[in-house]
Amino acid sequence: MAQNKKFVEAITSMNEDFARWYTDVVKKADLVEYSGVKGCMIIRPYGFALWELIQKELDRRFKETGHENVYMPMFIPESLLQKEKDHVEGFAPEVAWVTHGGSEQLAERLCVRPTSETLFCDHYKDIIQSYRDLPKLYNQWCSVVRWEKTTRPFLRSVEFLWQEGHTAHATPEEAQEETIRMLNVYSSFCEEVLAIPVIKGQKTEKEKFAGANATYTIESLMHDGKALQSGTSHNFGDGFAEAFGIQYLDKDNQLKYVHQTSWGMSTRIIGAIIMVHGDDSGLVLPPRIAPTQLIIVPVQQQVEGVLDKAYELKERLSKVCRVKVDDSDKMPGWKFSEHEMRGVPLRLEVGPKDIQKNQVVLVKRENREKLFVSMDELETRIPEILEEVQASLYNKALNMRNSKTFTAKTMDEMESILNETPGFIKAMWCGDEECENAIKEKMTATARCIPFEQENISDKCVCCEKEAKHMVYWGRAY
Amino acid sequence: MAQNKKFVEAITSMNEDFARWYTDVVKKADLVEYSGVKGCMIIRPYGFALWELIQKELDRRFKETGHENVYMPMFIPESLLQKEKDHVEGFAPEVAWVTHGGSEQLAERLCVRPTSETLFCDHYKDIIQSYRDLPKLYNQWCSVVRWEKTTRPFLRSVEFLWQEGHTAHATPEEAQEETIRMLNVYSSFCEEVLAIPVIKGQKTEKEKFAGANATYTIESLMHDGKALQSGTSHNFGDGFAEAFGIQYLDKDNQLKYVHQTSWGMSTRIIGAIIMVHGDDSGLVLPPRIAPTQLIIVPVQQQVEGVLDKAYELKERLSKVCRVKVDDSDKMPGWKFSEHEMRGVPLRLEVGPKDIQKNQVVLVKRENREKLFVSMDELETRIPEILEEVQASLYNKALNMRNSKTFTAKTMDEMESILNETPGFIKAMWCGDEECENAIKEKMTATARCIPFEQENISDKCVCCEKEAKHMVYWGRAY
C-alpha cells in the first residue's frame, strides 16, 4: 500500500490549485503527453479511446439527422480565406502559413485550416445548381490549427481535433431549423452521454462567430466555477453565399442564394468531462463514455483459480459492458488507485474468499460505495449499476452548477460573486455592446449566452441601469 | 431512355484511354471533386463512405491484433525531421513548410507531416523505460502531405488520408514478426474484403522506405497492366532507436535499444478498387466494401402501392444488407445507369407486375445477370447473392492478373511484353542495383517486389546474365 499512497499523493488537490490538478490528471490518467512542437499535444491511447467513443456517438446522431461525412483539403489559399471579410478578420491573425513546398517558394501562401467555411463554400458553389441539390448536409472530422500563444491540453491548443458540420439550404427558415437542430444534438449528447448539464442560448453580437448572422452555444460550468463553451452552432444567413456566389435555380425559375449553417464540437469537450466530474483521486468518467466501464482486479491472484475466475468473468461480462482484467504484477491497492485515477466507473474485486461465497465486490468510482453481488446476477446488476452511476453523475453535476449559479442586480454584486464564489451569474442586460465591454473590462467576465429560458431578474441593465432587454449568463470562461 | 444513354456516353471507354476512363469514373461516381488547392482533392460523401468502411474493417483488424490508436501533432520541427539521415533525405524534398504563425515568423520551420516516424520516436523516447513498457503497438488515422507535382485523385495527391502503424519491440525477432503480421493483415483485408488478389514480397534495397532495414509490400495489378503498391510494412531494426535514443532496461538489467516497425495503407487503395473491378459502365464495388449493397428501384412508381412496397422491402432488407431506395423522380433507366456508375453490387426492381407475382427482379452489377426471386426468400437469397458476387469479383480479378502475368528470360522479351501486353513480368535478378537501374532506365519498369513465393524462371539474371539470386516481379507502376 506504500506504492498506492505515493501514487495518489502525486496529484495536486483541486482546492489547492485547480489548474495544476487539471494538468496532473490529464498526464497521470495517460490522456495526453506534451510533444516537441510548442502548443501541440499527443493524444495517448486512453485519451484517444475517449475521443473515439465521442466520435462514434456524435457521428451516429449526425447520420440519423441525415448528414454525410466528407473530407476537404487541409490547406486554404490566402485569396480564398479573404473572400468573406468578417471571417478573414476573425481568423487571419491566428493561422499557420505554408510558404514553401519542398525547396520552392509558393506563388500564393496557404494557411492550414483554422476552420473550413471557405472550403465548403467554394465546393458548394461548384456542386449546387438547382433546388434539387438542396439541402446539402455535410460534416467533416479533422484537425484544425490556430496559432494560440497560451495553450493547455484539450482546452486550448495550436492543433486540435474536431468535427465541423457545414450545410446549405433553400430558405432562411430551413437554415434556422438546422442551426437549432444541431444545437439540440449537442445538448442532448452532453446531457445524456457525458452527464454534463448545459445552458442553451444565443451568443451576443460581440461574441458570435466571425461571419455568422447568429451563433448559438451550449455552456457548461466547471468545478472551479469557470464556464466552458462546449459546442456552437451558427446561422450564416446568405452572407457567405453572396461572398462566394452560391446560387441555385428554384422551382419558380429564380436564381437564389443558399442559406448556410455550421456547427462544431472539439476535443475541448474532454476538458469539460475532466473538470465537471473529476475529483482529488483523478478522472471520473460517465459510464456511457468510459473506454473501460468495468475493471476486474483479482485479489491474491497467485492463489490457484483466482486469475481463471477473473478471465471467466471478463469473458461473460464483455457481452454487457466494456471490461478489462488487470492481471499485472502490481499490488491490488496500487491497481485500485491507478484505475481510480483513470476514472473507470466500476471496479470488480474477486479473490479466493469471494469465489467460495460465489460473490464479488463491486466498488463505484464516484463515491467508493461497495456492493456485494452474487456471481449469478452480474449480467443484470452491472448494467443497472452503470446506469445508476450515469444518472448520479449527471445529478451531481447539475447540483454543482446550481450551487454555483447566482443572480446579480448591480455591478457590485456581480463583482463580489466573481471574486468570492465564482460561477454563472444571471444578470439583466440592455443589449448595448458598451455595457458588455464595461463588464468584461471591469471583471474579466464575458456574456456566455442569452439563454433560451429567460428569467426576469430585474427590469434594469446590471451595468447602465437602463431598460433591460435580456437576461444573460455571465462568467469567466476557459 | 434517352437520358440514360447520354449519361453512359459521358464515360470514356477503358480501352480507348484508361487514364481518362479513370478520371471520368472518380468524378461521375461522385467519389471526388477537385479543389481550389492544386493537387488536393475533396472526398465527396460517396467516396468518404467507402473510406469509412475501409477504416472500420482495418481498424477492427488492428485492434484484434492488439493495437491502440493515438494522435500525434501534424507538425514536425525541422530539427526533429533531420534526426535520422536516410529518412530526412527521403522526405525533405517533398514536404510543405510552415514558416509563419499569425503574423510572426517562426524561430524554427515546421513541416507538415509526410509520415510520422520522427514524432513517434520522439514520443517513445519519453514513454519507454523498461521491458514492461514493451511492446508499444500504436496506430494513427490522419492526413499527410507530400508536395507532388503530378497528381491524380486517390493515386497521388499532395494531401491524402491514411493510417500509419508504429510499433516498438524488445527484440529483432518480435519486430520482424510484427512486420510480417501487419503485411498479412493488409493482404487478407485486400483479398477478403476488397476482392483484390495481391503479391506479397520484399522491396529491393533501392525501393525500400527511407530509413528502413527492410520494406515488405503487397502489389496488385490494375486493368491496364500497371502495378499498384497497395500497402507496405517496414522493419526499422534499431536504426531509429539509435538516432532518437529509445532505450529500455531489460530483465537482465541491461540498457537496450528497441526494435521498431511501421506500416501504412492509404486512400490510394480506393484507386485500386476502381482500377481492378471497374468497367465501361463505371465503378464496380465488391459487396463487402460497398456503401450501398442493394439499391431498390421502383418501376412505375406512380402506380399505387409500388413505392410503399419499395419502402417495406427496404425496411425488411436493412436487417441483412446496406440498402437504399431510389425514389427520385428520374426515369428507371436513368436510375439503373446511375447506380451502375456508382458500382452498387445489386439492384432490386419492383413494379406492379412483380407485386402481383410476389417476386422481384434482381440484377447483378458485375454482369447484369437477372434473377427472379420470390419476395418471401429475399432475406436469405440476397446475402447469398452478395457473397457470390464477392467471390466472383475476386476470381475475375485473379484471372485478369494471371492473364497479365508473364515470364521473361531476356531484356528483349521483357521489353516486348511491356510494350505489347503490359503486366507483371517475372524475371530473375542477380541482386545488383546496377541491373535494377538498367532495367528501370531502359523500360521504365521497376522491381515491384521479391515475392515470398519464389519460382525458378532461369538460372541467370535477366539483365547481366550472371548468376541469379531472386525471382522478381517487375512492372510499370502507379
Interface residues (C-beta under 8 A of the other chain):
Chain A: E33 S35 G36 V37 C40 M41 I42 I43 R44 P45 F48 A49 W51 E52 E68 N69 V70 Y71 M72 P73 M74 F75 I76 P77 L80 A92 P93 E94 V95 A96 W97 V98 T99 H100 G101 G102 S103 L110 V112 L119 D122 H123 D126 I127 Y138 C142 S143 V145 W147 V158 E159 L161
Chain B: E33 S35 G36 V37 C40 M41 I42 I43 R44 P45 F48 A49 W51 E52 E68 N69 V70 Y71 M72 P73 M74 F75 I76 P77 L80 A92 P93 E94 V95 A96 W97 V98 T99 H100 G101 G102 S103 L110 V112 L119 D122 H123 D126 I127 Y138 C142 S143 V145 W147 V158 E159 L161
